[in-house]
Amino acid sequence: MSRAIRLTLFGAFVLLLLIGALSSFVVVRVRAPFPQTDGEVVVPGLRAPVEVVRDEAGVPHLYGDSVDDLHAAQGYVQAQDRFFEMDVRRHITAGRLSELFGASQLETDAVVRTLGWRRVAEQELAMLSTDARRQLQAHAAGVNAYLSSRSREELALEYTVLGLTGPLPAPEPWEPVDSLSWLKAMAWQLSDGRTEELERARLTALVGPERTAELYPAADLETHRPVLTTETTGSDGLVPAAAALPAGAEDALARAGAAVATLPAVLGGDTGAIGSNAWVLSGEHTDSGAPLLANDPHLAVSVPSVFHQVGLHCRTVDERCPLDVSGFSFAGVPGVVIGHNQSIAWGFTTPYVDTEDLVVERVRADGSVDRGDRWEPLQTRTELLRVRGEEEPHRIVVRSSELGPLLSDVDAGLAEVGRAGAPPEAGVEHAVALQSTALRPGRSMDALLQLNTAQDFDQFRGALSLLGAPSQNVLYADVAGTIGYQLPGAIPDRGGRPGHLPALGWEAGAAWRGLVPFEQLPWSRNPSDGMVVSANQAVVGTDRAEDLHTQPARGWRSQQLRDRLTELSAGGETVSPEEAEALFYDTRVRYADALVPPLVEVAPLEPWVADGQRVLERWDRRAEADSAGAAWFHVVLREVLRLAFADELPPDLQPDAGGRWMAVLAQLVDDPDNPWWDDVRTPEVERRDDVLAQANLAARKQITALISRDPARWEWGRLHRLQLEHQTLGSSGIDPVEALFNRDGPGLDGTANVVDATGWSPQRGDFAPVSGPTMRMLVDLGDLDASRWVNQTGVSGHAFAEHYVDQTELWARDEMMTFRHGTAAVRAAARHTLVLVPIG
């Protein structure tokens, strides 16, 4: 948000504070968007009444007589609960944020327009099945029925606040393509190929290939098992092993990476903290004799949370009306994304498969691009970016090669650094294109909608065969006792070319040969050990993992889950739902095993530092909120990262708290003379113990300032406190506005790279969680109504509404709610019933 907008907004807000009738004004404005939850309301387009039954948490279960009516009602209810979030999402994906928030968002809009998310979604709409298009249209009609019944200020308090800065246009009608576009944003957030390529290339240019390799340690797939082994997978193979690079190619790729050094700042976003846990256990290992399936995606900590809970139920489930599904949806998207129906359950985690390539292109002034043996014309189009408060739109020209849009055209700085490689010939410049499966139209919406009605493993796989982007690990269980796994998605076949560095567009192999056939993607049905565990680790073993992945998780979370499940089911014992739920809250810090001993053993530089070392020595290596050892460990860990790498890496390449950097440290502590320990800014040669001693001293000073001099008062939760930030206005910089929408919470258990994954960022200056379980779900296939779930915030997006953050307290103290599905259970727990009726 620009400074001018902030000042205007602040002035308007202060003016309102001086209005004598402030109290009544605020009450009216705050309460105006709250939804009607009882009685009857006419909804144009319905063919028969739909009941909206809400429980004590406000979760809506919808009952209707047709799939179309249910999707229309879902659109209406999503708009009731979260229309502002939906509106912001469609402005993001269309590259139109400047129309809501002003010129400060022009750069973001330019990037999104260049990527063309909405253009791809428009192409996808035409590719979908007739059923999917009809359901999308029904969903849009439900959203629009709600919009037509309310003024802008009655839709969301955010519109009232934004209106203080000047006129706002009325929200436009919802369109099916608005729903499809959000899948593009999700695919972008859940992919990191471009990030790794940029970082590896820049690091190689800075410190050389050997030292760069030390910063990308391979996962130990013997100690930390992949999702599938050769014995459990149904795949015959993926792409061939990467071929050796010709002499000089690494230098060229490094220069290509340096050419796009500023791209992350232009693209925005950070996938480093994104991850998920999921596991499924067969009935032979459970108390009920039926499978248990658990899932908790780790995304940004925010309010409202990413997910909206819902149930969609045909009153009579048959071929004409087959929908009977409950779970977590995205506001603005029809159906359930993660959840279960009457027969099957499924959960998602991110596999970090490599679905993107940055391509350095040679472009002539006449608008043609080098293909080695020929020059081909670029495609061009003009985009108009409209800005709130400005009469004339901004114009950008988007250029694309057949490999993808030229991201370097978005920012003059990118075009300039694109010349950092070997000097091009006269009239030729370097540009940077993005080749991405998410920018190819596909049928992912068909996959999600068909998944909602799949009844067995074959239908589950059939639905997922249509999924293009984002690619996901999908775990499965059904009431008949089958468990399984499938990796779906559009995954490039590079023909042996490595995908971890940018490609050169004028060389053979830059273009993908095609996509890996679905039949060759890894899958499993009823593995012999009766479990599947996926926590972002490698999907398959070392012989194929490097061809498939960017940087999967190291395996600390997945192995902890697998070990605990194995322990619980050892010797013929079975696992109860209570024991299964407790796994969500496991805080064992496995990577601390390598880091703690040298931190404890190094000689302290001052006597009082030994206090912290003694606390660390007694630590049980669990990140509990009340743990003194966890508090000391994280403070000293941040100092080790800073002292080891700040001297050689630029700010945007500094370590985060992700698994890769913990693996780097775990290797470095076994190599006391490694050059990374040396501070190149000093004449002395520092070694490991020099750095660890300095880190202990700095940590002792910091923890004294942050908490207390007395170790008895140290607690991790005093540093690791929940801060829920509104997705847009929560970072306005205006205290009264932020106070309206943001919410603070308690100190949390967990940390990065543990099962209870509440990640933090060393670059923020504090230890507040920046990511965490956006929801938790445990499905009991023996008794669906005994299942459990919880959302990070609540179903409502309306500040001060009853269900804005009513689930946060449960979530923060490691508890869950009953996840009801059956009609009798839902109606027995009903608190409100709204009937949506057709006209006439």
C-alpha positions in Angstrom: 0.0 0.0 0.0 1.5 3.3 -1.1 2.4 6.1 1.5 -0.1 8.4 -0.1 -2.9 5.9 0.4 -1.8 5.2 3.9 -1.8 8.9 4.8 -5.2 9.5 3.2 -6.6 6.4 4.9 -5.2 7.5 8.3 -6.6 11.0 8.0 -10.0 9.6 7.0 -10.0 7.2 9.9 -9.0 9.9 12.4 -11.9 12.1 11.1 -14.3 9.3 11.7 -13.0 9.0 15.3 -14.2 12.6 15.8 -17.7 12.0 14.6 -20.1 12.2 17.5 -22.1 9.2 16.4 -19.1 7.0 16.1 -20.3 4.1 18.3 -23.5 3.6 16.3 -21.7 4.1 13.0 -19.1 1.4 13.9 -21.7 -1.1 15.1 -23.7 -0.7 12.0 -20.8 -0.9 9.6 -19.2 -3.8 11.4 -22.4 -5.8 11.6 -23.8 -5.0 8.2 -21.9 -7.8 6.4 -22.8 -10.5 8.9 -24.7 -13.2 7.0 -28.3 -14.2 7.5 -28.2 -17.8 8.9 -31.9 -18.5 9.8 -35.2 -18.1 8.0 -35.8 -18.1 4.2 -34.3 -16.2 1.3 -35.1 -16.3 -2.4 -32.1 -17.2 -4.6 -32.7 -16.8 -8.4 -31.6 -19.8 -10.4 -32.4 -22.6 -8.0 -34.7 -25.3 -9.1 -35.6 -26.5 -5.6 -35.0 -25.4 -2.0 -31.6 -25.9 -0.5 -31.1 -26.0 3.3 -28.0 -24.4 4.9 -27.5 -26.1 8.3 -24.8 -24.5 10.4 -23.3 -26.0 13.6 -21.7 -24.3 16.6 -18.7 -23.3 14.6 -20.8 -21.9 11.8 -19.7 -24.6 9.4 -22.4 -24.8 6.6 -23.8 -28.2 5.5 -25.9 -27.8 2.4 -28.8 -30.2 1.5 -30.3 -30.1 -2.0 -31.9 -32.2 -4.8 -29.3 -31.6 -7.6 -25.6 -31.1 -8.0 -26.2 -27.7 -9.7 -28.4 -26.5 -6.9 -25.8 -27.5 -4.3 -23.0 -25.7 -6.2 -25.2 -22.6 -6.5 -25.9 -22.7 -2.8 -22.2 -23.1 -2.1 -21.4 -20.0 -4.1 -24.1 -18.1 -2.2 -22.7 -19.3 1.2 -19.1 -18.6 0.3 -20.1 -15.0 -0.7 -21.9 -14.7 2.6 -18.9 -15.7 4.6 -15.9 -14.5 2.5 -16.7 -12.4 -0.5 -14.0 -9.8 0.1 -11.4 -12.6 0.1 -12.9 -14.0 -3.1 -12.8 -10.5 -4.7 -9.2 -10.0 -3.8 -8.3 -13.4 -5.1 -9.8 -12.7 -8.5 -8.1 -9.3 -8.6 -4.8 -11.0 -7.9 -5.2 -13.6 -10.5 -6.4 -11.2 -13.2 -3.6 -8.7 -12.5 -6.0 -6.0 -11.3 -5.0 -5.3 -7.7 -4.2 -1.7 -8.6 -7.9 -1.2 -9.2 -8.6 -1.9 -5.5 -5.4 -0.7 -3.8 -3.8 1.9 -6.1 -0.5 2.3 -7.9 1.5 0.5 -5.2 0.3 -2.8 -6.8 1.3 -2.0 -10.4 4.4 -4.1 -10.4 2.5 -7.1 -9.1 -0.2 -6.6 -11.7 2.4 -6.3 -14.5 3.9 -9.7 -13.5 0.6 -11.4 -13.3 -0.5 -10.0 -16.6 2.7 -11.1 -18.1 2.2 -14.6 -16.8 -1.4 -14.5 -18.1 -3.1 -16.5 -15.4 -6.6 -15.4 -16.4 -5.9 -15.9 -20.1 -4.9 -19.5 -19.4 -8.0 -20.0 -17.2 -10.2 -18.7 -20.1 -8.6 -21.4 -22.4 -9.2 -24.0 -19.7 -12.9 -23.2 -19.4 -13.4 -24.3 -23.0 -11.6 -27.6 -22.3 -13.7 -28.7 -19.4 -16.4 -31.3 -19.5 -20.0 -30.1 -19.9 -20.8 -31.1 -16.4 -17.9 -29.0 -14.9 -18.8 -25.9 -17.0 -22.4 -26.2 -15.8 -21.4 -26.6 -12.2 -19.0 -23.6 -12.4 -21.8 -21.6 -13.9 -24.2 -22.6 -11.2 -21.6 -21.7 -8.5 -21.2 -18.3 -10.2 -25.0 -17.8 -10.2 -25.1 -18.4 -6.5 -22.4 -15.9 -5.8 -24.1 -13.3 -8.0 -27.5 -13.9 -6.3 -25.9 -12.8 -3.0 -24.1 -9.9 -4.6 -27.3 -8.6 -6.1 -29.0 -8.6 -2.7 -26.5 -6.4 -0.9 -24.7 -3.1 -1.2 -20.9 -3.0 -1.3 -20.7 -2.0 2.3 -23.0 -4.8 3.3 -20.6 -7.3 1.7 -17.5 -6.7 3.8 -16.1 -4.2 6.3 -13.0 -4.0 4.2 -15.0 -2.1 1.5 -16.1 0.5 4.1 -12.5 1.0 5.2 -11.2 1.2 1.6 -14.0 3.6 0.7 -12.6 6.1 3.2 -9.8 6.8 0.7 -12.2 7.6 -2.2 -14.8 6.1 -4.4 -14.7 2.3 -5.1 -16.4 0.6 -8.0 -19.2 -1.8 -7.3 -18.0 -5.4 -7.3 -18.4 -7.0 -10.7 -20.5 -10.2 -11.2 -18.7 -13.4 -10.6 -17.6 -15.5 -13.6 -16.6 -19.2 -13.8 -13.2 -18.1 -15.0 -12.7 -16.3 -11.6 -12.9 -19.7 -10.0 -10.5 -21.3 -12.4 -7.9 -18.5 -12.1 -7.4 -19.3 -8.4 -6.0 -22.7 -9.4 -3.2 -20.8 -11.3 -2.3 -18.9 -8.1 -2.2 -22.1 -6.1 0.0 -23.8 -8.7 2.3 -20.8 -8.5 2.5 -20.9 -4.7 3.1 -24.7 -4.6 5.9 -24.7 -7.2 9.5 -23.6 -6.5 11.4 -24.6 -9.6 12.1 -21.0 -10.7 13.3 -20.1 -7.2 15.8 -23.0 -7.0 17.1 -22.3 -10.5 17.7 -18.6 -9.7 19.4 -19.3 -6.4 21.6 -22.1 -7.7 22.8 -20.1 -10.6 23.5 -17.0 -8.6 25.2 -19.0 -5.9 27.4 -20.7 -8.5 28.4 -17.4 -9.9 29.2 -16.1 -6.3 31.1 -19.1 -4.8 31.5 -21.7 -7.5 29.8 -25.0 -8.2 31.6 -27.0 -5.4 30.7 -24.7 -2.5 27.2 -24.2 -4.0 26.7 -28.0 -3.9 27.4 -27.9 -0.1 24.3 -25.6 0.2 22.1 -28.2 -1.5 22.9 -31.5 0.4 21.1 -34.6 -0.9 18.5 -36.1 1.3 19.5 -39.3 3.0 16.8 -41.7 1.6 18.2 -44.6 3.6 17.6 -42.9 6.9 14.6 -40.9 5.8 12.4 -43.0 3.7 10.7 -41.6 0.5 6.9 -41.8 0.1 7.2 -45.0 -2.1 9.8 -47.6 -2.5 10.4 -49.9 -5.5 8.3 -52.5 -3.8 5.2 -50.3 -3.3 5.1 -48.2 -6.5 3.1 -49.1 -9.6 5.3 -47.0 -11.8 7.7 -48.3 -14.4 9.9 -45.2 -14.5 10.0 -41.5 -15.1 12.3 -39.4 -17.2 15.8 -40.7 -17.9 18.7 -39.8 -15.7 20.2 -36.4 -16.4 22.9 -36.5 -19.1 26.3 -35.0 -18.4 26.6 -31.3 -19.4 29.0 -30.4 -22.2 32.2 -28.4 -21.2 31.4 -24.9 -20.3 27.7 -25.4 -19.9 27.7 -24.9 -16.1 29.3 -21.5 -16.5 26.7 -20.5 -19.1 23.9 -21.6 -16.9 25.4 -19.7 -13.9 25.5 -16.6 -16.1 21.9 -17.2 -17.1 20.9 -17.4 -13.4 22.7 -14.2 -12.7 20.8 -12.6 -15.5 17.6 -13.0 -13.6 19.0 -12.2 -10.2 16.3 -9.7 -9.3 13.4 -12.0 -10.4 12.3 -13.2 -6.9 11.7 -9.6 -5.8 9.6 -9.0 -8.9 7.6 -12.2 -8.6 7.1 -11.9 -4.8 6.0 -14.7 -2.5 8.0 -17.2 -0.6 7.5 -21.0 -0.9 10.2 -21.8 1.6 7.8 -22.3 4.5 5.1 -24.1 2.5 4.6 -27.8 3.2 2.2 -30.4 4.6 1.9 -33.6 6.5 -0.4 -36.5 5.5 -0.5 -40.2 6.4 -2.9 -43.1 6.0 -3.0 -46.2 8.1 -4.7 -49.4 7.0 -7.4 -51.1 9.2 -5.1 -53.9 10.2 -3.3 -51.3 12.4 -6.3 -49.4 13.8 -8.7 -50.0 16.7 -11.8 -49.9 14.4 -10.3 -52.2 11.8 -10.9 -49.4 9.2 -8.3 -46.9 7.8 -7.4 -43.6 9.4 -6.3 -40.7 7.1 -4.7 -37.5 8.4 -3.8 -34.3 6.7 -2.6 -30.8 7.7 -1.3 -28.4 5.0 1.3 -25.8 6.1 0.7 -22.5 4.5 0.9 -18.8 5.6 -0.4 -17.8 9.0 -3.2 -15.4 8.1 -6.8 -14.4 8.8 -9.0 -15.6 7.4 -7.3 -18.9 6.8 -6.9 -20.3 3.3 -9.7 -22.9 3.7 -13.5 -22.7 4.1 -15.2 -25.7 5.7 -18.4 -27.0 4.0 -20.6 -30.1 3.4 -22.5 -30.7 0.2 -25.2 -33.4 0.4 -27.8 -34.6 -2.0 -30.9 -35.5 -0.1 -31.2 -38.7 -2.1 -27.8 -39.9 -3.3 -28.1 -41.6 -6.6 -26.8 -41.4 -10.2 -28.9 -38.3 -10.8 -27.5 -36.5 -7.7 -24.3 -38.3 -6.6 -22.8 -35.6 -4.3 -22.3 -36.4 -0.6 -19.0 -34.7 0.4 -17.6 -32.8 3.3 -14.3 -31.0 3.9 -12.2 -28.0 3.1 -12.9 -25.8 0.1 -11.3 -22.6 -1.3 -13.7 -19.6 -1.1 -14.5 -18.9 -4.8 -14.1 -22.5 -6.0 -16.9 -25.0 -6.1 -16.7 -28.4 -4.4 -14.4 -29.7 -1.7 -10.6 -29.7 -2.2 -9.6 -31.9 0.8 -12.0 -34.1 2.7 -14.2 -37.2 2.2 -17.4 -38.4 0.8 -19.6 -41.3 1.8 -17.0 -43.8 0.5 -13.5 -42.4 0.2 -11.2 -39.8 1.9 -8.2 -38.0 0.5 -5.5 -35.6 1.5 -2.9 -33.5 -0.3 0.8 -32.6 0.3 3.2 -30.7 -2.0 5.7 -33.0 -3.8 8.0 -30.3 -5.0 8.2 -31.8 -8.4 10.0 -29.7 -11.0 7.3 -28.2 -13.2 9.1 -25.0 -14.2 12.1 -23.8 -16.1 13.6 -20.4 -16.5 14.9 -20.0 -20.0 17.5 -17.3 -21.0 16.6 -16.2 -24.5 18.5 -14.3 -27.2 16.2 -11.7 -28.7 16.9 -9.4 -31.7 15.6 -5.9 -32.0 13.1 -7.0 -34.7 11.3 -9.1 -32.1 12.7 -12.5 -33.1 14.2 -15.1 -30.8 17.2 -17.4 -31.4 16.5 -21.1 -31.8 20.0 -22.1 -32.7 19.4 -22.8 -36.4 16.7 -20.2 -37.0 15.1 -17.0 -35.6 11.4 -17.2 -34.7 9.1 -14.2 -34.1 7.9 -13.4 -30.6 4.2 -13.1 -29.8 3.2 -9.7 -28.4 0.1 -8.3 -26.8 -0.7 -5.0 -25.1 -2.2 -5.0 -21.5 -4.0 -2.0 -20.0 -3.5 -1.7 -16.2 -6.1 0.5 -14.6 -5.2 2.2 -11.3 -7.7 3.4 -8.7 -7.8 7.1 -8.7 -6.2 7.5 -12.1 -8.1 8.2 -15.3 -5.6 6.9 -17.9 -4.5 3.2 -17.7 -0.9 2.2 -17.8 0.2 0.2 -20.9 2.6 -2.7 -20.9 3.6 -4.8 -23.9 3.9 -8.5 -23.1 6.2 -10.6 -25.2 6.3 -14.4 -25.3 8.3 -17.1 -27.0 6.8 -20.5 -27.6 8.5 -21.5 -24.3 6.7 -18.9 -22.2 6.3 -15.2 -21.3 9.4 -13.0 -21.1 9.4 -12.1 -17.4 12.4 -9.8 -18.0 10.1 -7.4 -19.9 8.3 -6.7 -16.6 11.1 -4.6 -15.1 13.8 -2.6 -16.7 16.2 -3.9 -14.1 15.7 -7.5 -15.3 16.3 -6.6 -18.9 19.5 -4.9 -17.8 20.9 -7.8 -15.9 19.9 -10.0 -18.8 23.1 -8.8 -20.4 25.3 -10.1 -17.7 26.3 -13.2 -19.7 28.6 -13.5 -22.6 28.3 -10.3 -24.7 25.6 -10.8 -27.3 26.1 -9.7 -30.9 25.0 -6.2 -32.0 21.3 -5.8 -32.0 20.8 -8.9 -29.7 19.8 -8.8 -26.0 19.2 -11.5 -23.4 15.7 -12.0 -22.0 14.2 -14.4 -19.4 11.2 -16.6 -20.2 9.3 -18.9 -17.8 8.3 -22.4 -19.1 5.7 -23.7 -16.7 3.1 -26.5 -16.7 0.7 -24.1 -14.9 0.7 -21.8 -17.9 -0.6 -24.7 -20.1 -4.4 -25.0 -20.1 -5.6 -28.2 -18.5 -8.6 -29.9 -16.8 -7.7 -29.6 -13.1 -11.2 -28.4 -12.2 -12.6 -31.6 -13.8 -10.3 -33.5 -11.6 -11.4 -31.8 -8.4 -15.1 -32.1 -9.1 -14.8 -35.7 -10.1 -12.8 -36.5 -7.0 -15.7 -35.3 -4.9 -17.9 -38.2 -6.3 -15.3 -40.9 -6.8 -16.4 -44.1 -4.9 -13.3 -46.4 -5.1 -9.6 -46.4 -5.9 -10.0 -46.8 -9.6 -12.4 -43.8 -9.8 -10.0 -41.8 -7.6 -7.1 -42.4 -10.0 -9.4 -41.7 -13.0 -10.2 -38.3 -11.5 -6.6 -37.5 -10.8 -5.5 -38.4 -14.3 -7.1 -35.1 -15.3 -5.2 -33.0 -12.8 -2.6 -30.7 -14.5 -1.4 -28.1 -12.0 -0.7 -28.0 -9.2 0.9 -31.4 -9.0 0.3 -33.0 -5.5 0.9 -36.1 -3.5 -2.6 -37.4 -2.9 -3.2 -40.0 -0.2 -6.3 -42.2 -0.2 -8.5 -44.4 2.0 -12.0 -45.9 1.6 -14.6 -47.5 3.8 -13.9 -50.9 2.1 -10.4 -50.9 3.7 -8.2 -49.9 0.7 -5.5 -47.3 1.2 -3.2 -45.8 -1.4 -1.3 -43.0 -3.0 -1.1 -41.2 -6.4 1.2 -38.5 -7.7 -0.8 -36.7 -10.4 -0.1 -33.6 -12.4 1.6 -32.3 -15.6 5.3 -33.1 -15.1 7.8 -32.2 -17.8 9.9 -34.7 -19.8 13.1 -32.8 -20.3 14.7 -35.7 -22.2 17.6 -36.0 -19.8 18.4 -32.3 -19.4 18.8 -31.3 -15.7 16.1 -28.9 -14.5 17.9 -27.3 -11.5 19.5 -24.5 -13.5 18.1 -22.1 -16.1 18.1 -23.4 -19.7 19.5 -21.6 -22.7 16.8 -21.1 -25.3 19.1 -21.3 -28.3 20.5 -24.7 -27.3 18.8 -28.1 -28.1 16.7 -29.4 -25.3 15.5 -26.1 -23.8 12.0 -27.0 -24.9 10.3 -30.0 -23.1 9.8 -33.1 -25.1 6.3 -33.4 -23.6 4.8 -34.5 -20.3 5.3 -37.7 -18.4 2.3 -40.0 -19.1 0.0 -40.4 -16.1 0.5 -44.2 -16.3 4.2 -43.7 -15.5 3.6 -41.5 -12.4 4.2 -43.2 -9.0 1.2 -44.7 -7.3 0.5 -47.4 -4.7 -2.4 -49.5 -3.6 -2.4 -51.3 -0.2 1.4 -51.3 0.5 2.6 -54.3 2.5 3.4 -52.3 5.6 -0.1 -50.9 5.8 0.8 -47.2 5.7 1.7 -44.3 3.5 3.4 -41.2 4.9 3.9 -38.1 2.9 5.4 -34.9 4.4 7.0 -33.3 1.3 9.9 -35.7 1.3 11.1 -37.4 -2.0 8.4 -39.5 -3.6 10.7 -42.2 -4.9 14.3 -43.4 -4.3 17.6 -41.8 -5.3 17.8 -43.3 -8.8 14.8 -41.3 -9.9 14.3 -38.6 -7.2 16.7 -36.1 -8.8 14.9 -36.2 -12.2 11.5 -35.6 -10.5 12.1 -33.0 -7.7 13.4 -29.6 -7.0 14.3 -29.6 -3.3 11.9 -32.0 -1.4 11.8 -31.9 2.4 14.7 -33.6 4.1 12.5 -36.3 5.7 12.6 -35.3 9.4 8.8 -34.9 9.6 7.9 -37.9 7.5 10.3 -40.2 9.3 9.1 -39.0 12.7 5.5 -39.8 11.6 6.5 -43.2 10.2 8.5 -44.1 13.2 5.7 -43.1 15.6 3.1 -45.0 13.5 5.4 -48.1 13.5 5.9 -47.9 17.3 2.1 -47.5 17.9 1.3 -50.5 15.8 4.2 -52.7 16.8 3.6 -56.2 18.1 0.1 -56.4 16.8 -1.1 -53.3 18.8 -3.6 -51.0 17.1 -3.9 -47.3 16.9 -6.8 -45.4 18.5 -8.2 -42.1 17.1 -6.8 -40.3 20.1 -3.3 -41.7 19.5 -3.6 -40.7 15.8 -4.7 -37.2 16.7 -1.7 -36.8 19.0 0.6 -37.2 16.1 -0.4 -33.8 14.7 1.2 -32.2 17.8 4.6 -34.0 17.8 7.3 -31.4 18.3 10.5 -33.6 18.2 13.3 -31.6 16.5 15.3 -34.4 14.8 17.8 -32.1 13.2 18.8 -30.8 16.6 20.6 -34.1 17.2 23.4 -33.0 15.0 23.5 -29.4 16.2 23.1 -29.5 19.9 26.3 -31.4 20.9 28.9 -29.0 19.4 26.9 -26.0 20.7 27.0 -27.5 24.2 30.6 -28.6 24.1 32.2 -25.4 22.8 34.0 -23.4 25.4 32.0 -20.3 26.5 33.5 -16.9 25.9 31.9 -15.6 29.1 30.8 -17.4 32.2 27.1 -16.5 31.9 26.9 -18.1 28.5 27.3 -21.5 30.2 23.8 -21.0 31.6 22.4 -21.4 28.1 24.6 -24.3 27.3 23.4 -26.2 30.4 19.8 -25.5 29.5 20.5 -26.8 26.0 22.2 -29.9 27.3 19.1 -30.8 29.4 16.7 -30.1 26.6 14.5 -33.0 25.4 14.7 -31.7 21.8 11.1 -30.9 21.6 9.8 -27.5 20.6 7.2 -27.1 23.4 5.9 -23.6 24.2 7.0 -23.9 27.8 10.5 -25.2 26.9 13.6 -23.2 28.0 15.8 -25.4 25.8 13.7 -24.7 22.7 13.9 -21.0 23.4 17.7 -21.0 23.7 18.1 -23.4 20.7 16.2 -21.1 18.3 18.0 -17.9 19.5 21.4 -19.5 19.1 20.4 -21.1 15.8 19.6 -17.8 14.3 23.0 -16.5 15.3 24.8 -19.4 13.8 23.1 -18.9 10.5 23.9 -15.2 10.5 27.6 -15.6 11.5 28.2 -18.4 9.1 26.7 -16.9 5.9 26.1 -13.2 6.2 29.7 -12.4 5.1 29.4 -14.1 1.7 25.7 -14.2 0.7 23.6 -11.2 -0.3 20.5 -10.4 1.8 18.0 -12.1 -0.5 20.0 -15.3 -0.4 20.5 -15.5 3.4 19.4 -18.7 5.1 15.8 -19.3 6.2 14.8 -21.8 8.8 13.8 -24.4 6.2 15.0 -28.0 6.0 17.6 -27.4 3.4 19.5 -24.9 5.6 19.2 -27.2 8.7 20.7 -30.0 6.6 23.5 -27.6 5.5 24.3 -26.9 9.2 24.1 -30.6 10.1 26.8 -31.3 7.6 28.9 -28.3 8.4 29.2 -29.0 12.1 31.0 -32.3 11.2 33.5 -30.2 9.2 35.1 -27.7 11.6 37.5 -26.3 9.0 35.0 -25.8 6.2 35.5 -22.4 4.6 31.9 -21.5 5.3 32.8 -21.0 8.9 35.4 -18.3 8.0 34.3 -14.7 8.0 36.0 -13.4 4.8 35.7 -9.8 6.1 38.3 -10.4 8.8 42.0 -11.2 8.5 41.7 -14.2 10.8 40.5 -17.6 9.7 37.5 -18.5 11.8 36.6 -22.2 12.3 33.5 -23.9 13.5 34.1 -23.5 17.3 34.9 -19.8 16.8 31.5 -19.3 15.2 29.6 -21.4 17.7 31.2 -19.6 20.6 30.3 -16.2 19.2 26.7 -17.5 18.5 26.3 -18.6 22.1 27.5 -15.3 23.4 25.2 -13.3 21.1 22.3 -15.6 22.0 22.9 -15.0 25.7 22.7 -11.3 25.2 19.6 -11.5 23.0 17.6 -13.9 25.2 18.3 -11.7 28.2 16.9 -8.7 26.3 13.9 -10.7 24.8 12.8 -12.6 27.9 15.0 -12.5 31.1 18.5 -13.0 32.5 17.1 -15.9 34.5 17.0 -19.2 32.5 14.1 -20.4 34.7 11.9 -17.8 32.9 12.9 -18.8 29.4 10.0 -20.2 27.4 9.8 -20.8 23.6 6.2 -19.6 23.5 7.2 -16.2 24.8 9.1 -15.7 21.5 7.0 -17.9 19.2 3.7 -16.1 19.6 0.8 -16.4 17.1 0.1 -13.2 15.1 -2.8 -13.5 12.6 -2.4 -10.9 9.9 -5.2 -9.9 7.6 -4.2 -10.8 4.0 -4.4 -7.3 2.7 -5.3 -4.5 5.2 -3.4 -6.3 8.0 -0.1 -4.8 6.7 -1.4 -1.3 5.9 1.0 0.3 8.5 -2.0 2.1 10.0 -2.5 0.9 13.6 -6.3 1.5 13.9 -6.9 -0.3 10.6 -4.7 -3.2 11.5 -6.4 -3.4 14.9 -9.7 -3.9 13.1 -8.6 -7.0 11.3 -5.5 -8.6 12.8 -5.6 -10.8 15.9 -2.9 -11.9 18.3 -2.8 -15.3 19.9 -0.8 -17.4 22.5 2.7 -18.8 22.3 2.8 -21.9 20.2 4.3 -25.3 20.3 6.3 -26.4 17.2 8.8 -25.0 14.9 10.1 -25.4 11.3 10.8 -28.9 10.1 8.9 -30.8 12.8 5.5 -32.5 12.5 3.9 -29.6 14.4 5.3 -27.3 11.8 4.9 -23.7 12.9 7.7 -22.2 10.8 9.5 -18.9 11.6 11.9 -16.7 9.6 15.4 -15.7 10.7 15.1 -12.6 8.5 12.0 -11.1 10.3 13.8 -10.1 13.4 11.5 -12.1 15.6 10.4 -15.7 16.1 6.7 -15.3 15.3 5.2 -18.1 13.3 4.9 -17.2 9.6 3.5 -20.6 8.5 1.7 -23.4 10.1 -1.1 -26.0 9.8 -3.8 -24.1 8.0 -6.2 -26.8 9.1 -6.0 -30.3 10.6 -8.2 -33.2 9.5 -8.4 -36.8 10.8 -10.9 -39.1 8.9 -12.0 -42.3 10.5 -13.3 -44.5 7.7 -14.9 -46.8 10.3 -17.2 -44.1 11.6 -17.1 -40.9 9.5 -19.0 -39.0 12.1 -16.2 -39.7 14.6 -13.7 -37.9 12.4 -12.1 -34.7 13.6 -11.1 -31.3 12.1 -10.1 -27.8 12.9 -9.4 -24.6 11.0 -6.7 -22.1 11.8 -9.2 -19.3 12.2 -12.9 -19.9 11.3 -15.4 -20.1 8.5 -16.1 -16.4 8.5 -14.0 -13.6 6.9 -15.9 -10.9 8.7 -13.9 -9.2 11.5 -15.8 -9.3 14.9 -18.2 -12.0 13.6 -18.6 -15.0 15.9 -16.8 -17.3 13.6 -13.9 -15.0 12.5 -11.3 -16.7 14.8 -13.4 -19.0 16.9 -11.4 -22.2 16.0 -8.0 -20.5 16.6 -8.0 -21.2 20.3 -8.7 -24.9 19.7 -6.0 -25.0 17.0 -3.5 -23.2 19.2 -3.9 -25.5 22.2 -3.8 -28.6 20.0 -7.4 -29.7 20.0 -9.9 -30.5 17.3 -13.7 -30.5 16.8 -16.0 -33.3 15.7 -16.1 -33.6 11.9 -19.7 -34.5 11.3 -20.9 -35.8 7.9 -24.0 -37.9 8.2 -27.4 -36.2 8.0 -28.5 -37.3 11.5 -25.2 -36.1 13.1 -25.3 -32.8 11.3 -28.9 -32.1 12.1 -28.5 -33.1 15.8 -25.7 -30.4 16.1 -27.6 -27.7 14.1 -27.6 -24.2 15.6 -29.0 -22.3 12.5 -30.9 -23.3 9.4 -31.4 -21.1 6.4 -33.5 -22.2 3.5 -32.6 -20.9 0.0 -35.7 -21.1 -2.2 -36.2 -20.6 -5.9 -38.2 -17.7 -7.3 -41.9 -18.6 -7.2 
